[in-house]
Amino acid sequence: MKTLDQYNFAGKRAVVRVDFNVPLDKSFAITDDTRIRAATPTIKKILQDGGSVVLLSHLGRPKGGPEDKFSLKHLVARLSQEYGQEVQFAADALQAEAQASALQPGQILLVENVRFYAEEEKGAPEFAAKLAKLGSVYVNDAFGAAHRKHASTAVMAESFAAEDRVGGYLLQGELDNAKKVLEQAERPFTAIMGGAKISDKILIIEKLLDKVDNLLIGGGMAYTFAKAQGGQIGNSLLEADKMDLALELIEKAKAKGVNLVLPTDSLIADKFANDAATKVASNHQIPDGWMGLDLGPESIKAFSEVVRNSKTILWNGPMGVFEMSNFAKGTETVAQAIADATQQGAFSLIGGGDSAAAVNQLGFSEQVSYISTGGGALLEYMEGKELPGVTALG
């Protein structure tokens, strides 16, 4: 993969696929601009070389055509502020060629949401070829979408000569940090897996059992393990068809000498709401009508201790329903333990999605080594799958 520092953009018009899929509130204000800031070094390098920039991105999941709430026009003001100059806007990806051609060195054009066209997600070659006409060099910096073989994330690279396909700083940084964890992990190596479903994490868990010293499992998926071991889990989240798999994973961990740590207690609630009545219960003795929504104090202590004694930490998925303040303690305490370990010299990689949101929301973003911008892409890379967006740059 050709990297940004190996390319001189003087006099070139770079069409840059970024991941500006940022959360917006009801008045279209950006509530978390991490992804915008993450792409800035790439864009600044191109401009400083004397190139111009055409930005392509998706936002949300539009259903069959343009929708105002998914328009990238809502990002123009924030981007102009970020780059210290007026960012131009093209309201239609297929009508943007004239505007792109008119760009002077140092100027930036943002093109409307590529997913307003069904051809984007289908990876249609004709559509990709039209997008390729917007620039003379292709830069992919959208790690968050690198696992998709869409027109703008992979297929359009084919329209450029091999020497004019470049990986941006963010893409390069993501791959370097993932490799560091997978290939150069200092021990003890601890992976913390959370979130709702085992089915989403099964491949990564199996892969990690060959690499880690400790595997901590929290979040909703822990209750399927508890039930599989004969526990009573009340109304907690359950994937009934994954109980055998949970028992298999426990056996595999034993066989490979991995310390698999499951929660022993939970903060339980009588309804899925922040104002629910709560109490602490053993994970195997949750009464009917109650559900586990966070780690209990015993589990928090056990998890924190393992994390604090680690030298490499991978975290993917929250420990509870952290969006509700009364059920955020497990996630917050684990984040604090990761921050403490990092301060002591550990390397910590936070998987994208909810884990990144939790770390940012709870104020730990400056205290961990690296926060990935790609949830799905990072998982697939760690599972050993090919990322079409990266392969296309080769």
Secondary structure, DSSP 8 states (H G I E B T S, - for coil): -EEGGG---TT-EEEEE------B-TT--BS--HHHHHHHHHHHHHHHHT-EEEEE---S--SSS--GGG-GGGGHHHHHHHHTS--EEES-GGG-HHHHHT--TT-EEEE--GGGSHHHHHT-HHHHHHHHTT-SEEEE--GGGTT---TTTTGGGGGS-GGGEEE-HHHHHHHHHHHHHHHS--SSEEEEE-SS-HHHHHHHHHHHTTT-SEEEE-STTHHHHHHHTT-EETTS---GGGHHHHHHHHHHHHHHT-EEE--SEEEEESSSSTTS-EEEEETTEE-TT-EEEEE-HHHHHHHHHHHHT-SEEEEES-SS-TTSGGG-HHHHHHHHHHHHHHHTT-EEEE-TTHHHHHHHHTT-GGGSSEE-S-HHHHHHHHTT---HHHHTT-
